[in-house]
Amino acid sequence: MLGLGQVAPSAAVAASEFSWWTILIGLLGGLALFLYGIEKMSDGLRAVAGERMKDLLGRLTANRFIGIVTGAAVTAIVQSSSLTTVLIVGFVSAGLMTLQQSVGVIMGANIGSTLTVQIVAFKVTQSAWLLIALGFAGIALYRRDFTRQWGSVLIGLGLLFLALDQMSNATSPLRSYGPFLSLMLRLEHPFLGIMAGAIVTAIVQSSAATTGIVLALASQNVMTLPAALAVALGANLGSCATAWLASLGKPPEAKQAALVHLMFNVIGVLSWSFLIPQLAAVVVQLSDDLPRQIAHAHTLFNVANTAVLIWFSGPLARLACYLIPSQPLPPSPIAAGKARYLDSAMLSTPALALDRIRLEVTHLGENVLRMMERCKLAVLEGTREELLEIARSDQEVNQLYVAIVDYVRQLARHELSHSETEALEDCLAVANDLENAGDVIANNLVLPGLKRLELQLTISAPTKQMLRRLFQFVSESFHNAIQTFKEDDEELAAKVVAGKDEFNRLSRSVLFQLRRRLMADEPSRTATFQMEVDLVAQCQRLHYHARRIARLFLPKRKQKPIEPTASAEIGTNQAG
């Protein structure tokens, strides 16, 4: 029986017989299959979780212990602590989560990452093909999204086991190659093992993949338990690279979240680097199987790190803020046209990406509503500069609309469930109506205001009062329509749609007043009448768009076709 580092008499012959190229190709092929299996299983789990994962993140509070559970659960779904941390960096950057809230989630992510390692440590290679067959049957024979999603999970799980078997078989010749065994012995030195694990993880962007390679080598008795534990510790450290890359170009708050992740892992790794022999002694008592010992150790040090450092979440957050201070920038004149919430990191998780689109479309609606509010005074009695500023605001609306459409296009390339596809179509429909409304304000309300100034037209006080009331009604309807979209409020949606009768009553009273005023003996009376009637027509168009938005969120049985008002010229959307 040969121990690690002992070379058989025929070692020289064995060394000459095996090919490094064959081993490398086999190992890389197994690693690629492993990463694809994780991705396949993750896609299925995300689809199964769907809205539940979004709701889970939506319940985040300042309670750090809830954050730990959330981080562990989300990581178990997305199968990557790095991706969870990237998501958290995005949340902090968008102002959806405070740095203090993110600390517990980041710590929990490390616990969630141990699930994959525990799964692949089981020696169930014989079941791999059965899992793949069952998964394929679920996808091919059933049309229900739920069954197909679980089919994807089973296929991914089967591929993980096949990949581990492939990597194990590919590295089996190394059992008799002395120089490689000597190299593995050197990895027992904590510094070398940790560096090796960190570098490999930073390259493959997956600590689970690094640990998978370790399990494959351990299954062939090529790597000792202390060396395997050192490399696994390094994998935790290497996972910070992804979060740092995600924080580049983001606000200081995002970099602070990435720094908290780095500090947490550095403190944990440094602490355990001096306790590897003790950790090895504990896991040997838990199992006789080397891969399972590695998996248990991976779980123990991540749980222990969190259990200890969670009590220091406040100081860690304050230290991150001290090292990377927030630097609030002065408000930019085009800030309103920049996307606040769209994050490419979310695209791999459709439920979260859809939530970001909803937030961004709401942001778009708020911009349009601001334009509408400013128009109430500017069109009737404002200056030329005020009117032109409203027109320029439409450029910001168009920029934001284009960003939303591009993000929707990217998300549509992913595999979406039926409900997610419907939600995406609703978001795009609302964005189209909002952008159309912005064009109506910029092109069809500002122009009558400019005409008023150019021809020096005067609107009587009673007419101004009635037009303001009409503008106010439209503005309130738009506000309620945006709230309906934001909160999916069926009752508010019904109120907006039912407001057509009240709007028609108001517009008829305004038109009656205008016809009566047409008889007045005033200069430029005809031109003033034309401008005032045009304002009423544009209000009708805007109210039509508000009703269209609200109607999307009524139950199908309550939906009735919304006909555009006769005087409203409703066309297709043209951004810009």
Secondary structure in CASP SS format (residue, H / E / C, confidence):
PFRMAT SS
TARGET T0000
AUTHOR 0000-0000-0000
METHOD secondary structure of the structure
MODEL  1
M C 1.00
L C 1.00
G C 1.00
L C 1.00
G C 1.00
Q C 1.00
V C 1.00
A C 1.00
P C 1.00
S C 1.00
A H 1.00
A H 1.00
V H 1.00
A H 1.00
A H 1.00
S H 1.00
E H 1.00
F C 1.00
S C 1.00
W H 1.00
W H 1.00
T H 1.00
I H 1.00
L H 1.00
I H 1.00
G H 1.00
L H 1.00
L H 1.00
G H 1.00
G H 1.00
L H 1.00
A H 1.00
L H 1.00
F H 1.00
L H 1.00
Y H 1.00
G H 1.00
I H 1.00
E H 1.00
K H 1.00
M H 1.00
S H 1.00
D H 1.00
G H 1.00
L H 1.00
R H 1.00
A H 1.00
V H 1.00
A H 1.00
G C 1.00
E H 1.00
R H 1.00
M H 1.00
K H 1.00
D H 1.00
L H 1.00
L H 1.00
G H 1.00
R C 1.00
L C 1.00
T C 1.00
A C 1.00
N C 1.00
R H 1.00
F H 1.00
I H 1.00
G H 1.00
I H 1.00
V H 1.00
T H 1.00
G H 1.00
A H 1.00
A H 1.00
V H 1.00
T H 1.00
A H 1.00
I H 1.00
V H 1.00
Q C 1.00
S C 1.00
S H 1.00
S H 1.00
L H 1.00
T H 1.00
T H 1.00
V H 1.00
L H 1.00
I H 1.00
V H 1.00
G H 1.00
F H 1.00
V H 1.00
S H 1.00
A C 1.00
G C 1.00
L C 1.00
M C 1.00
T C 1.00
L H 1.00
Q H 1.00
Q H 1.00
S H 1.00
V H 1.00
G H 1.00
V H 1.00
I H 1.00
M H 1.00
G H 1.00
A H 1.00
N H 1.00
I H 1.00
G H 1.00
S C 1.00
T H 1.00
L H 1.00
T H 1.00
V H 1.00
Q H 1.00
I H 1.00
V H 1.00
A C 1.00
F C 1.00
K C 1.00
V C 1.00
T H 1.00
Q H 1.00
S H 1.00
A H 1.00
W H 1.00
L H 1.00
L H 1.00
I H 1.00
A H 1.00
L H 1.00
G H 1.00
F H 1.00
A H 1.00
G H 1.00
I H 1.00
A H 1.00
L H 1.00
Y C 1.00
R C 1.00
R C 1.00
D H 1.00
F H 1.00
T H 1.00
R H 1.00
Q H 1.00
W H 1.00
G H 1.00
S H 1.00
V H 1.00
L H 1.00
I H 1.00
G H 1.00
L H 1.00
G H 1.00
L H 1.00
L H 1.00
F H 1.00
L H 1.00
A H 1.00
L H 1.00
D H 1.00
Q H 1.00
M H 1.00
S H 1.00
N H 1.00
A H 1.00
T H 1.00
S H 1.00
P H 1.00
L H 1.00
R H 1.00
S H 1.00
Y C 1.00
G H 1.00
P H 1.00
F H 1.00
L H 1.00
S H 1.00
L H 1.00
M H 1.00
L H 1.00
R H 1.00
L C 1.00
E C 1.00
H C 1.00
P H 1.00
F H 1.00
L H 1.00
G H 1.00
I H 1.00
M H 1.00
A H 1.00
G H 1.00
A H 1.00
I H 1.00
V H 1.00
T H 1.00
A H 1.00
I H 1.00
V H 1.00
Q C 1.00
S C 1.00
S H 1.00
A H 1.00
A H 1.00
T H 1.00
T H 1.00
G H 1.00
I H 1.00
V H 1.00
L H 1.00
A H 1.00
L H 1.00
A H 1.00
S H 1.00
Q C 1.00
N C 1.00
V C 1.00
M C 1.00
T C 1.00
L H 1.00
P H 1.00
A H 1.00
A H 1.00
L H 1.00
A H 1.00
V H 1.00
A H 1.00
L H 1.00
G H 1.00
A H 1.00
N H 1.00
L H 1.00
G H 1.00
S C 1.00
C H 1.00
A H 1.00
T H 1.00
A H 1.00
W H 1.00
L H 1.00
A H 1.00
S H 1.00
L C 1.00
G C 1.00
K C 1.00
P C 1.00
P H 1.00
E H 1.00
A H 1.00
K H 1.00
Q H 1.00
A H 1.00
A H 1.00
L H 1.00
V H 1.00
H H 1.00
L H 1.00
M H 1.00
F H 1.00
N H 1.00
V H 1.00
I H 1.00
G H 1.00
V H 1.00
L H 1.00
S H 1.00
W H 1.00
S H 1.00
F C 1.00
L C 1.00
I H 1.00
P H 1.00
Q H 1.00
L H 1.00
A H 1.00
A H 1.00
V H 1.00
V H 1.00
V H 1.00
Q H 1.00
L H 1.00
S C 1.00
D C 1.00
D C 1.00
L H 1.00
P H 1.00
R H 1.00
Q H 1.00
I H 1.00
A H 1.00
H H 1.00
A H 1.00
H H 1.00
T H 1.00
L H 1.00
F H 1.00
N H 1.00
V H 1.00
A H 1.00
N H 1.00
T H 1.00
A H 1.00
V H 1.00
L H 1.00
I H 1.00
W H 1.00
F H 1.00
S H 1.00
G H 1.00
P H 1.00
L H 1.00
A H 1.00
R H 1.00
L H 1.00
A H 1.00
C H 1.00
Y H 1.00
L H 1.00
I C 1.00
P C 1.00
S C 1.00
Q C 1.00
P C 1.00
L C 1.00
P C 1.00
P C 1.00
S C 1.00
P C 1.00
I C 1.00
A H 1.00
A H 1.00
G H 1.00
K C 1.00
A C 1.00
R C 1.00
Y C 1.00
L C 1.00
D C 1.00
S H 1.00
A H 1.00
M H 1.00
L H 1.00
S H 1.00
T C 1.00
P H 1.00
A H 1.00
L H 1.00
A H 1.00
L H 1.00
D H 1.00
R H 1.00
I H 1.00
R H 1.00
L H 1.00
E H 1.00
V H 1.00
T H 1.00
H H 1.00
L H 1.00
G H 1.00
E H 1.00
N H 1.00
V H 1.00
L H 1.00
R H 1.00
M H 1.00
M H 1.00
E H 1.00
R H 1.00
C H 1.00
K H 1.00
L H 1.00
A H 1.00
V H 1.00
L H 1.00
E H 1.00
G C 1.00
T C 1.00
R H 1.00
E H 1.00
E H 1.00
L H 1.00
L H 1.00
E H 1.00
I H 1.00
A H 1.00
R H 1.00
S H 1.00
D H 1.00
Q H 1.00
E H 1.00
V H 1.00
N H 1.00
Q H 1.00
L H 1.00
Y H 1.00
V H 1.00
A H 1.00
I H 1.00
V H 1.00
D H 1.00
Y H 1.00
V H 1.00
R H 1.00
Q H 1.00
L H 1.00
A H 1.00
R C 1.00
H C 1.00
E C 1.00
L C 1.00
S C 1.00
H H 1.00
S H 1.00
E H 1.00
T H 1.00
E H 1.00
A H 1.00
L H 1.00
E H 1.00
D H 1.00
C H 1.00
L H 1.00
A H 1.00
V H 1.00
A H 1.00
N H 1.00
D H 1.00
L H 1.00
E H 1.00
N H 1.00
A H 1.00
G H 1.00
D H 1.00
V H 1.00
I H 1.00
A H 1.00
N H 1.00
N H 1.00
L H 1.00
V H 1.00
L H 1.00
P H 1.00
G H 1.00
L H 1.00
K H 1.00
R H 1.00
L H 1.00
E H 1.00
L C 1.00
Q C 1.00
L C 1.00
T C 1.00
I C 1.00
S C 1.00
A H 1.00
P H 1.00
T H 1.00
K H 1.00
Q H 1.00
M H 1.00
L H 1.00
R H 1.00
R H 1.00
L H 1.00
F H 1.00
Q H 1.00
F H 1.00
V H 1.00
S H 1.00
E H 1.00
S H 1.00
F H 1.00
H H 1.00
N H 1.00
A H 1.00
I H 1.00
Q H 1.00
T H 1.00
F H 1.00
K H 1.00
E H 1.00
D C 1.00
D C 1.00
E H 1.00
E H 1.00
L H 1.00
A H 1.00
A H 1.00
K H 1.00
V H 1.00
V H 1.00
A H 1.00
G C 1.00
K H 1.00
D H 1.00
E H 1.00
F H 1.00
N H 1.00
R H 1.00
L H 1.00
S H 1.00
R H 1.00
S H 1.00
V H 1.00
L H 1.00
F H 1.00
Q H 1.00
L H 1.00
R H 1.00
R H 1.00
R H 1.00
L H 1.00
M C 1.00
A C 1.00
D C 1.00
E C 1.00
P C 1.00
S C 1.00
R H 1.00
T H 1.00
A H 1.00
T H 1.00
F H 1.00
Q H 1.00
M H 1.00
E H 1.00
V H 1.00
D H 1.00
L H 1.00
V H 1.00
A H 1.00
Q H 1.00
C H 1.00
Q H 1.00
R H 1.00
L H 1.00
H H 1.00
Y H 1.00
H H 1.00
A H 1.00
R H 1.00
R H 1.00
I H 1.00
A H 1.00
R H 1.00
L C 1.00
F C 1.00
L C 1.00
P C 1.00
K H 1.00
R H 1.00
K H 1.00
Q C 1.00
K C 1.00
P C 1.00
I C 1.00
E C 1.00
P C 1.00
T C 1.00
A C 1.00
S C 1.00
A C 1.00
E C 1.00
I C 1.00
G C 1.00
T C 1.00
N C 1.00
Q C 1.00
A C 1.00
G C 1.00
END
